[in-house]
Amino acid sequence: MSTYLSGLGTIVGLELRQRVRSVAWYVLLGVFAALLLIVTVLAFMVSGNWDAVGGLVYSIVVLFVLLLATLVSPALSGNAINGDRDAATLAPVQVTLATTGQIVLGKFLAAWVTGLAFLAVAVPFILIATIAGGSAPGVIMVSLLVLVAEVGVVAAIGVGLSGVLARPLFSVAVTYLAVAALSIGTLIAFGLGGAAVRTEVVMENRYLVYEGEPPYECGQWETFRSETPRFDLVWGFLAANPYVILADATPTTLDRNGMPVDLFGQIKLGIRFAQQTPDPHPVYDECEQPQGQQAPTPEDILASSTPSWFVGLAIHVLLAAGALWWAWARTRTPAGRLPTGTRIA
């Protein structure tokens, strides 16, 4: 085991040293820090009316880090294996004592650490948002853990595709397409699916006739027929969305009005609300006093709905593991299965 870890550490060290030597890498981190500074300042400016300013700013910063990490990681990991193959530096490593598993896993870990460098740059801004108040310790811990996991998933997909596809340009492009399918494709599938699956709604209304002196008389019942989208039947598409996973997994804190204090809670509330089945026969009667019937509060919606973050995270882990296994199967060499030599009489 110690020999395996030593070889794995060598591969990771080589990969990281190659990235650190690049000037473009430091420029990229500087641009990332500048964008985070702008986003943090704007977040503080727009969150003046919120009860928990720090909570809102923290959620915006973490979601922005996830956005930039998913935009940059494919370019850093999508050519990890086939890029070395094109540069003729992969074959010398394959003929050493390093196994194919060490090579693939080492490149994945190096790409993961490289992606986490963006999180390290964001630490000062996260601390500022935390000091401002409004972020519970559970929110910080869970959100950062999910963020680290999602960066690893993108890195694994990129490294895996770089081992499957021969050309670096294609593997980087397909990695971006995979990330886009999880981030934007799930939203498109959710929207189009809900709009395509519709059901009829029969609404009955009755209003007071405000003529003469009170008490006013009741008007006639009016019936309206329409169709409503059934997002409750297609909300599962969003389970694989990385931003939904991050928001749904993070504990929700409510303010004194019962509303979420951060962007995580707002996203979670929207997803959980999409799970609610629409009423096929709503009735509004202005002539009778409501009998204690009130719209469900955000707390009621969150309590009566189903979390989906663990399903989405499991799907991402399976995709990452499958990509790495496929890269291992395509990259392994037959060096350990050479035929025996021919005996010369």
C-alpha positions in Angstrom: 0.0 0.0 0.0 2.8 2.4 0.9 4.4 1.7 -2.5 1.2 2.4 -4.3 0.6 5.7 -2.5 4.2 6.7 -3.1 3.8 6.2 -6.8 0.4 7.9 -6.8 2.0 10.9 -4.9 4.7 11.1 -7.6 2.1 11.4 -10.4 0.1 14.0 -8.5 3.3 16.0 -7.8 4.4 15.9 -11.4 1.0 17.1 -12.6 0.8 19.9 -10.0 4.3 21.1 -10.8 3.5 21.4 -14.5 0.5 23.6 -13.7 2.3 25.8 -11.1 5.0 26.6 -13.6 2.5 28.2 -16.0 2.1 32.0 -15.8 -1.4 31.7 -17.2 -2.4 29.8 -14.1 -1.6 32.7 -11.8 -3.3 35.1 -14.2 -6.4 33.0 -14.1 -6.4 33.0 -10.3 -6.0 36.7 -10.3 -8.9 37.2 -12.7 -11.0 34.8 -10.5 -10.2 36.9 -7.4 -11.1 40.1 -9.2 -14.5 38.7 -10.2 -15.1 37.5 -6.7 -14.4 40.9 -5.3 -16.8 42.5 -7.7 -19.5 39.9 -7.0 -19.0 40.3 -3.2 -19.3 44.1 -3.3 -22.4 43.9 -5.5 -23.9 41.3 -3.2 -23.5 43.5 -0.2 -25.0 46.4 -2.1 -28.2 44.5 -3.0 -28.6 42.8 0.3 -29.2 45.9 2.4 -32.8 45.0 3.1 -32.2 41.4 4.1 -32.3 40.4 7.8 -29.2 38.2 7.3 -26.9 40.1 5.0 -24.0 37.7 5.5 -26.1 34.7 4.8 -27.2 36.0 1.4 -23.7 37.2 0.5 -22.2 33.9 1.5 -24.6 31.9 -0.6 -24.0 34.1 -3.6 -20.2 33.7 -3.2 -20.4 30.0 -2.9 -22.7 29.6 -5.9 -20.4 31.9 -7.9 -17.4 29.8 -7.0 -19.2 26.7 -8.2 -20.1 28.5 -11.4 -16.5 29.5 -12.2 -15.1 26.2 -11.1 -17.4 24.3 -13.5 -16.4 26.7 -16.3 -12.6 26.4 -15.7 -12.2 22.8 -14.6 -13.1 21.2 -18.0 -10.3 23.2 -19.6 -7.8 22.1 -16.9 -8.8 18.4 -16.8 -10.2 17.7 -20.3 -6.7 17.1 -21.8 -5.0 15.5 -18.8 -4.3 12.1 -20.6 -4.6 12.7 -24.3 -2.7 16.0 -24.0 0.3 14.0 -22.6 -0.2 11.4 -25.3 0.1 14.1 -28.0 3.1 15.6 -26.3 4.7 12.2 -26.2 5.1 12.3 -22.4 2.5 9.7 -21.5 4.4 6.7 -22.9 7.6 7.3 -20.8 5.4 7.2 -17.7 3.6 4.1 -18.7 6.8 2.1 -19.1 7.8 2.9 -15.5 6.6 1.1 -12.4 3.5 3.3 -12.3 0.3 1.4 -13.0 -2.5 2.7 -15.2 -4.6 3.1 -12.1 -2.0 5.3 -10.5 -1.7 7.4 -13.7 -5.5 8.0 -14.1 -6.1 8.5 -10.4 -3.1 10.7 -10.0 -4.2 13.0 -12.8 -7.7 13.1 -11.4 -6.5 14.1 -7.9 -4.2 16.8 -9.5 -7.1 18.2 -11.5 -9.3 18.1 -8.3 -6.7 20.0 -6.3 -6.3 22.5 -9.1 -10.0 23.1 -9.1 -10.0 23.5 -5.3 -7.4 26.3 -5.7 -10.4 28.5 -6.8 -12.0 27.7 -3.5 -8.8 28.7 -1.7 -8.9 32.0 -3.4 -12.5 32.5 -2.3 -11.7 31.9 1.4 -11.2 35.6 2.2 -14.5 36.5 0.7 -16.2 33.6 2.4 -14.8 34.8 5.7 -16.0 38.4 5.1 -19.6 37.0 4.5 -19.3 34.8 7.5 -18.2 37.7 9.8 -21.1 39.8 8.5 -23.4 37.3 10.1 -26.4 35.2 9.1 -24.6 32.0 8.1 -25.0 29.1 10.5 -22.1 26.7 11.0 -24.1 23.8 9.5 -24.8 25.9 6.4 -21.1 26.7 6.0 -19.9 23.1 6.6 -22.4 21.4 4.3 -22.2 23.9 1.5 -18.4 23.7 1.4 -18.4 19.9 1.5 -20.9 19.7 -1.4 -18.9 22.3 -3.3 -15.7 20.3 -2.9 -17.5 17.2 -4.1 -18.9 18.9 -7.2 -15.5 20.2 -8.2 -14.2 16.7 -7.9 -17.0 15.4 -10.1 -16.2 17.8 -12.9 -12.5 17.0 -12.6 -13.2 13.3 -12.8 -15.4 13.6 -15.9 -12.8 15.7 -17.6 -9.9 13.3 -16.9 -12.1 10.4 -17.8 -13.1 11.8 -21.2 -9.4 12.8 -21.8 -8.6 9.1 -21.6 -11.5 8.0 -23.8 -11.2 10.5 -26.6 -8.0 10.8 -28.7 -8.0 14.5 -29.4 -7.7 17.0 -26.5 -10.0 19.5 -28.2 -12.8 17.0 -28.5 -12.4 15.8 -24.9 -12.5 19.4 -23.5 -15.5 20.2 -25.7 -17.4 17.1 -24.6 -16.5 17.8 -21.0 -18.1 21.3 -21.4 -21.1 19.7 -23.0 -21.5 17.3 -20.1 -21.3 20.1 -17.6 -23.8 22.1 -19.6 -26.1 19.1 -19.8 -26.1 18.8 -16.0 -26.4 22.6 -15.3 -28.5 24.0 -18.2 -29.9 20.8 -19.8 -31.7 19.8 -16.7 -33.4 23.2 -16.5 -34.4 23.0 -20.1 -35.8 19.4 -19.6 -37.7 20.6 -16.5 -39.2 23.6 -18.3 -40.1 21.9 -21.5 -41.3 18.7 -19.7 -43.6 20.7 -17.4 -45.0 22.7 -20.3 -45.6 19.6 -22.4 -47.3 17.6 -19.6 -50.4 19.7 -18.8 -53.7 19.0 -17.0 -57.1 20.7 -17.1 -58.1 23.0 -14.2 -61.7 24.0 -13.6 -61.9 27.2 -11.5 -65.1 28.4 -9.8 -65.4 32.0 -8.6 -68.1 33.9 -6.9 -67.8 37.6 -6.0 -69.9 40.1 -4.1 -71.9 42.6 -6.1 -71.0 46.0 -4.7 -74.2 47.9 -5.5 -76.4 49.8 -3.1 -75.9 49.6 0.7 -74.4 46.7 2.5 -74.9 43.8 3.1 -74.0 43.2 -0.5 -75.5 40.4 -2.5 -73.6 37.5 -4.0 -73.1 37.3 -7.7 -73.4 34.2 -9.8 -70.9 31.4 -9.9 -68.4 31.7 -12.8 -66.5 28.8 -14.2 -63.2 29.0 -16.0 -61.4 26.2 -17.7 -57.7 26.3 -18.4 -54.6 24.1 -18.5 -51.7 24.2 -16.1 -48.3 22.7 -16.5 -47.4 19.7 -14.3 -44.0 20.5 -13.0 -44.6 18.1 -10.2 -44.2 15.2 -12.6 -40.9 16.3 -14.1 -39.1 18.0 -11.1 -36.8 14.9 -10.9 -34.8 16.3 -13.8 -33.5 19.0 -11.5 -32.1 16.4 -9.1 -28.9 16.1 -11.2 -28.4 19.9 -11.4 -25.2 20.8 -9.4 -26.6 24.1 -8.2 -29.8 22.4 -7.0 -27.8 19.7 -5.2 -25.8 22.4 -3.4 -28.9 24.4 -2.4 -31.0 21.3 -1.5 -28.3 19.8 0.7 -27.6 23.0 2.6 -29.7 23.5 5.8 -32.3 26.2 5.5 -32.6 29.1 7.9 -35.8 31.1 8.0 -36.2 34.7 9.0 -38.9 36.1 11.3 -41.3 36.3 8.3 -40.8 32.6 7.6 -38.7 33.2 4.4 -35.3 31.7 3.7 -32.4 34.1 4.6 -30.1 33.1 1.7 -30.0 32.1 -1.9 -29.7 28.4 -1.0 -33.0 28.5 0.7 -34.7 30.4 -2.1 -33.6 27.8 -4.7 -34.6 24.9 -2.4 -38.0 26.5 -1.8 -38.5 26.9 -5.6 -37.6 23.2 -6.2 -39.8 22.0 -3.4 -42.7 24.1 -4.5 -42.4 22.5 -8.0 -43.2 19.2 -6.3 -46.6 20.4 -5.2 -49.5 18.9 -7.2 -51.8 21.7 -8.6 -55.4 21.8 -7.4 -57.6 20.6 -10.3 -60.7 22.3 -8.9 -59.9 25.5 -7.1 -62.8 27.5 -5.6 -62.8 31.1 -4.6 -65.9 32.4 -2.8 -65.9 36.0 -1.8 -69.3 35.7 -0.2 -68.2 33.4 2.6 -65.6 34.0 5.2 -62.5 31.7 4.8 -62.6 28.9 7.2 -59.0 29.1 8.3 -57.8 28.1 4.9 -54.4 29.7 4.2 -51.7 29.2 1.6 -48.9 26.8 2.8 -46.0 28.6 4.3 -42.4 28.0 3.1 -41.8 26.0 6.2 -44.9 23.8 5.4 -43.7 23.3 1.8 -40.2 22.3 2.9 -41.6 19.9 5.5 -44.0 18.3 3.1 -41.7 17.8 0.2 -38.9 15.4 -0.7 -35.2 16.2 -0.7 -33.3 15.0 -3.8 -29.7 16.2 -3.2 -28.5 12.7 -2.3 -29.9 11.2 -5.5 -28.3 13.9 -7.6 -25.0 13.5 -5.8 -25.1 9.7 -6.3 -25.7 10.2 -10.0 -22.7 12.6 -10.2 -20.5 10.1 -8.3 -21.5 7.3 -10.6 -20.8 9.4 -13.7 -17.4 10.4 -12.3 -16.5 6.8 -11.4 -17.7 5.5 -14.8 -15.6 8.1 -16.6 -12.5 7.2 -14.7 -13.0 3.5 -15.1 -13.5 4.0 -18.9 -10.3 6.1 -19.0 -8.4 3.3 -17.2 -9.8 0.7 -19.6 -8.7 2.7 -22.6 -5.3 3.8 -21.2 -4.0 0.5 -19.7 -1.1 -1.1 -21.5 -0.4 -4.9 -22.0 3.1 -4.6 -20.4 2.1 -7.0 -17.6 0.8 -9.6 -20.1 3.7 -10.0 -22.4 4.1 -13.5 -23.9 6.9 -15.7 -22.8 10.0 -15.8 -25.0 10.6 -18.6 -27.5 13.1 -21.2 -26.4 15.8 -21.7 -28.9 17.0 -25.3 -29.1 
